[in-house]
Amino acid sequence: MNTIFCLVSRQSMANVLPILMFQPKQVVLFSTPEECRSADNLEKLFKSKNIIVQRKDGLNAYDFTEFKNVINNEINKFHDDVCLNVTGGTKLMALAAYEAFKEHNKKIIYCDTEHQNIIFLSPEYKIENLKADLTIKDYLLSYGYQIKESKNVNLVEKFFPLFEFILANNLIYEFVLLFKEIRERHVEDYPKITITSRSKNFIFSKNFDMYNIIFGIQNKRTISIQSYEYKSGDWLEYYVYYILKKHYKLNPLTGVKIVSDKNVENEIDVLVLKDYKLYSYSCKSGKSDNQYDLFQLETLRNITSGTFGKGIFVSSKKANRKFLERAKELSIKIINILDKQEQYI
């Protein structure tokens, strides 16, 4: 496919995935005034992939005849292999474009993101498995965001032996209680302090600017971190990162700061891609029933990944009934790390 026509909508993946799969030389974006910003985001992403982008902006999404005429005029400009991705736009836009392409006997495809298929609707019907080299960076860029920074992988992976020890010995509850005490005693206010967990499997110590976490009774091992690198709640983000990396074989990011094209910054605890869906995790090791946290997560999920994205709230506490009901209304999954049966994705 040398040229693909895309009907712009706010659900960017419907247009992004076929382009990344087929890698055409050029893309023509058809957008309404309401979707101009979405078209801007797609244009930036596609140009970053060295794809030529043409624009047809300011179109009336509800004038069937006029929109079909626009599509016909554009088809006539191309004598090469041109294809329509009919997935985006309004229903009237899709119908008008489909009819125009059908009359010219040109290729028409539909992106079935739910089942990860590309469906060829014309000139002959067939289905291909979706195969696109999509990254978190690509996903965010298609919604107008860029990654400003994320946590250093070397720092996060320092905790891997600790998490392996916790899971191998079923000590997550003892570890959670230790960090609850660390938080409640405000260790940052002391130049030196030592806190030992109930069964003495863990020792936390602060020596001026250095934090140490000692674990294991017989074969003691130590994690040492500069105090400026770490906050008491960071361990839960790192734990989710560890689970996604080691148990699910994925490539997450943690401590992610993103910035929009309007220079608006947001932070997301953990991000990961699976099956072309972006999962956003909010990790709270302290109070778990603040509904504001759910609304914040839902907002971040919506602005960075649209309806294809997933929001997951992770806590070390059991949530109350009202909190769980609100999460269900917002389609946010709740994970309690003390529950061994939890699925993290």
N, C-alpha and C positions, 0 to 999 in steps of 0.2 A: 504494500500500500504506500504510494508516494504522497498522497494527500488525504487527510481525514478531516471531515467537517464535524465540529463539536457544538452542541447546543448547551450553552452555559447555564448552570444552576449552582446553588450554594453547596450542593453535595459533590465536592470536587473529585472524589475518587472515581465516580462514574465516567469522568473524562480522562483522568490521569492514567488509570491502569491500562486501558487499551493503547494509549500513546506510548507508554513505557514498554508494552508488549510488542507492538508492531514497529515502533521507531520510524515513523514516516519522515520524509524530508521536510514536509510542511503541514501546518495545521491552520484551519480557518475557524475562528471563534465567532459564534453568533450569540449576541447578548442583548438583553433589554436594558433600559436605564437603571433598573433596580439591581441588576446583576453585573454592573460595570466593574465593581471592585473585585468580584469573583473572577471576572475575565482578566483583570490586571494581574491577579495572583497566578492564574494559569499561564499567562504569557511569560511571566518571570521564570516560572519553573521550566517551561518548555524551551525557552531561549537558553537557559542554563545547560540544557541537554543538546545544544546546537541544532535546534529545530526552528525552521523559519515559521513565524507566526503572522497571520493576517487577521484583521479584525473587521467585523460588521456589527457596529454598535447602535444603540438607540432604537432597536426594533420593537414593534408592537407585538407582544406575546399573544394577543387575543384577536388579531386580524389574520385569519386563516389564509385568505386569498393573497394579501400583500406579502405575507411571510413566505408562502409558496413561490411567489414571483421572485423574491430575493434569492431563494435557494436555486431556482431554475437559472437565474442570471449568473450565479456563481458557478454552477455546474458547467455552463457553456464556456466558461473561461479556462476550464481544465480539460485537456485532451489526454491526460495520463491516467494512471490508476487512482481514481478518486472513490472514497468510501464515506458513508454517513454513520456516525455513532449516534444512534437514536435514543440513547439512555437519558440524557439530560433535558433541560428546558421544561416548559409547560406541556401539558398534554396536547394542546392545539398546535404548538410549535413542532412537537414530535410527529403528529399526524400529517401536518403540511409537508414537512421535510421528507417523511417516509413516502408520501404519495409522489412527490417530485422525483425522488431517486428511483422509485419503482417504475415510473413511466420512462426513465432513461435506462432502465435495466442495469443500474449500478449497485455496487455492494452496500448492504445495510447490516450493521452489527448492533447487538445489545449486550451490555456488560452486566452479567448476573453476579454481583459481588457476594451475595449470600452463599452461593454454591461454587464460587470461584470458577465461573465459566464465561467464555465469550460465545454468544449465540449468533450465528450467521443467519439472517432472516431472508436475504435475497442476494443474488438471483437463485441460489439454492440453499436449503436449510441444512445446517450442520452445527455441531457444538465442539468447541475446543476448550481444553483446560486453560485457565488463566495462568500465565507465567510472566510476571513482571518483576523487574529488579527495583523494588520500592524500598526506600530508606526512611527513617524517622525524619531526617532533614527534608527529604522530598515531600513527605506528608505535611509537615508544618508549613513549608513554603507554599504549598497549594492553598493554604488558608491564610497566607499573609504574615507568617511568623518565621523567625529565624532563631536558631539556638545561639544564645549569647555565651553561655558557659554551662558546664556540668562538672560533677565531682570527679576528682582524679581517680582513675580506676585503681591505681596502686594503693591509695588510701583505703578504698572500699574493700579491696581484696585482702587487706591485712586482717580483716575480721572473719575470713572464711574458715580458718582452723577453729576459731571460737564457735562458730555456728555448727560446724561438723561435730564438735565435742558436745554441744548442747543437744543436738538431735540424736546423736548416738546413745546418749545417756538419759534422754527424756528429762531434761533439766530446764525447759523453757519457762516453767512457772517460777522456779527459784530465781532465774535470771531476770524475769520481769519484776519480781519483788525487789531485787537488788537495785534496779534502776529507778524504781518508784521511790525508794529511800534516798537515792542519790539526788533525785529531783527535789524531794521534800526538804532535804537538809541544805539545799542551795550551796553545793560544793564550790561554786565559783567565788563565793565570799571568803573562802579560807585559803591561806597560802599552802597549808599542808593538811591533809585529812585522809583517813583510811576507813573503808566500810567493807565489812565481810558479810557474805550472804548467809542465810539460815544454816545450811548444811556445810558451809565452808568450801563449797565447790568453786566459788568466785570471790576474788578480792579486788576491790577498786581502790586506787590510791591516787592522790594528787600531790605532786611535789613542785610547787610554784607553777611553772608553765608546762609541766609534763603530766599527762594522765597515763595511768597504767591499769590494765585489766589483766589480772592473773587468774588462770583457770586450770582446773585439774588438781586433785589432792596429792597423788603420788608423783606423776610426771607433770610438774608445773610448767606452764608456758605463759608468756607475757606478750601483750600488745601494748605498745607505747605510742602515744599520739601527742603532738603539741596541742595545748589547750585552745589556741586560736583556730585550729583545724576542725574542732569537734564541739558539738552541743549534745546534751544528754539524750535528746530524742532522736539523734541521727541513726542510732543503732537499728531502729525499726526499718528505716529506709534501706539500710545496708542489708538487713535480713531479707526483705522482699526482693532486693536485687539478687542476693545469693540464691534464693529459691528459684527465681526465674532463670538465672544463669545455669545453675547446676542441675536442678530437677526437671526443668522444662526445655533446657538447651536453647535458650533464646539469648538475645543481645540487648539487654536493657540499658537505659541511662538513668542516673539518679542525681538528685540535687540540680535539676535542670532549670536554668533561667532562660526564658524566651522573650523576644522583643518583637513587636509588630512593626509594620511599615509606618505606623504613626508614632513610633518610639514609645509605645506602652509596654511596660515590663510585667511579666507574671512568673511565678515559680511553680513547678510541678515536682513532687517528691520523686516519682519513678515513672518512666515512660518505656513502653515496649511495643513492638509490632509483632502481630501474629495473624496469619491468614489475611493479610492486607487490611487489618483493623488496628487502630491505635488505641492502646489501653493506657489510661491515666490513673495513677494510684496516689491517694492521699493517705499518709501514714501518721497516726496519732497514738503515741504511747501513753499520753496522759488522759485527760477527760475525753470520753468517747461519745457523749450524747448531745453535743452542740450542733443543732440543725444548721447553723450558719456554715459549718464545714461542708455539709452536703450541698448547699446551694452554691458555695464557692467551687466545689469540684464539678458540679453540673455545668456551671458557667464556663470553666476552663475546658471541659470536654467538648462543649458545644462550639466554642470559638476556634478550637484547634483541630477538630476532627468531625464536626457535623454529626449527623445521625448514625454514621458508620462507627464512630468512636465508642469506647466503653469506659465508664467511670467505676472505680473500685476503691472502697474505703477500708483501710486496714487498721485494726486496733488491737491492743493487748487486753482490752476489757470487754465485758458483755454489754451490749447496747440495750437501752430500754425499749419498750414496745413502741412508743410514739416515734422514736428515732428510726426504728426499723420500718414502720409504716411509711414515714416520709421518704426513706430511701427507696422503698418499693414503688412509690408514686413517681419518683425521678428515674427509675430503672437503674439505680446504683446498687452494685453488689456490695454486701458487707462481709468482711472477713475478720474473724477473731483468731489470732495466731495460736491461742491455747487449744483450739479445736483441731485435732490431728487429721480430721477428715476433710478439711477445707481444700477447695481447688482454687488456685491463685489466678487462673485465667480461664 
